[in-house]
Amino acid sequence: MGVGTVIETAEPVTEFTVEVGGEGRTLIEAPLKAPSLAEYTEPDNMEYAVRVSWIRTLPRDQAIKETGLFANQNSACKLRSSFTLERLTERFGLDT
């Protein structure tokens, strides 16, 4: 779990590059924990990725779970819920 800023426009996973062993590779070419990502490369069901500058992150076992927090299955989204924003600002030690 983390909070960060999206720093580039979303790109199809077939074009989004990452560095692996000092070489640039697309996400599809990279060794992933989610290899099924390569199944979603057709125009009708293409997966997209965004580059994020992480401000703060937490390990999975320290994920914030609280009744009333906004939840979304997407890996990145813009938060608008004031309750969620207040809790995350507090938990991540961010300035308002």
N, C-alpha and C positions, 0 to 999 in steps of 0.2 A: 504494500500500500504506500502511496506517495502523493505528494503535491508538487506540481511543477507548472511550467509554462510551455505551451506548444510554440515551437520556434520556426517551424516550416509548414507549408501547406501539405495536406494529406496526399500521399502518392500510392498508386497500386503496389502491392507487395512484390510484383514482378519487376518494379523499377526502384523500389526503396533500397538503398544500399547501407551496409554496415561494415565495420572493419573486423575481419577475422584473421588472426595471425599476421597482421600487418598488411593484409590485402583487402581491397574493397570487393564485397559480394552482395548480391541481392538477398533479401530475406529468404527467398526460395532456395538459394544455394547455401545458406548458412546452416550450421548444425543447430537445430532448434529442439526445444522440448515439446513443441507442438508441430510435428512434421506434417500433420493433416492440412496445414495452411496452404500447401501446394495444391490442394484439391479445389481451392476457391480462386481460380485465376481466369475464369470465363467472364466476359463483360456483364452477363446477367447476375452473377453472384461473386464479383471480385471483392477480395479483402483489401483494405487500405491501411496504411500505417502513418503515424505522425512522429516527428522527432520532438522529444521533450527535453527541456533543461530542468532537471530535478532540483527542487529547493530542499526538500526533506523526504526521506523514505523511512519506512519501518519494515522489519521482517514480518513475514506472514503470521507468525505466532503472536505478534503484538498488534494485529489488525484491530481497528476501532469498530466495535459492535455495540450499538445502542439503539433501543427502540426509538423510532421517529427520524432516524438519519435517512437522507435520500440515498437510494441505491439504484444502480444502473448496470446492466450486463456489459456495456461497452467499456473498453479499457480507458477511454478518455472522454470526458464530457465537461461542459461548462456548468458549474454549480450556481444555482439561483436560490436554493432553500436557505433562508436566513438561519434557521435552527442548525442545519448541517454546517454552514459556513462558520458559525460561532463556535461549535464544538471542535471542528478541525483546526481553526485558527488557534484555539486554546491548546489542543493536543500537540500540534506541530510547533508551538511556540512562535507563531508568526505575528508580525505587527499588523495592526488593522489600518 
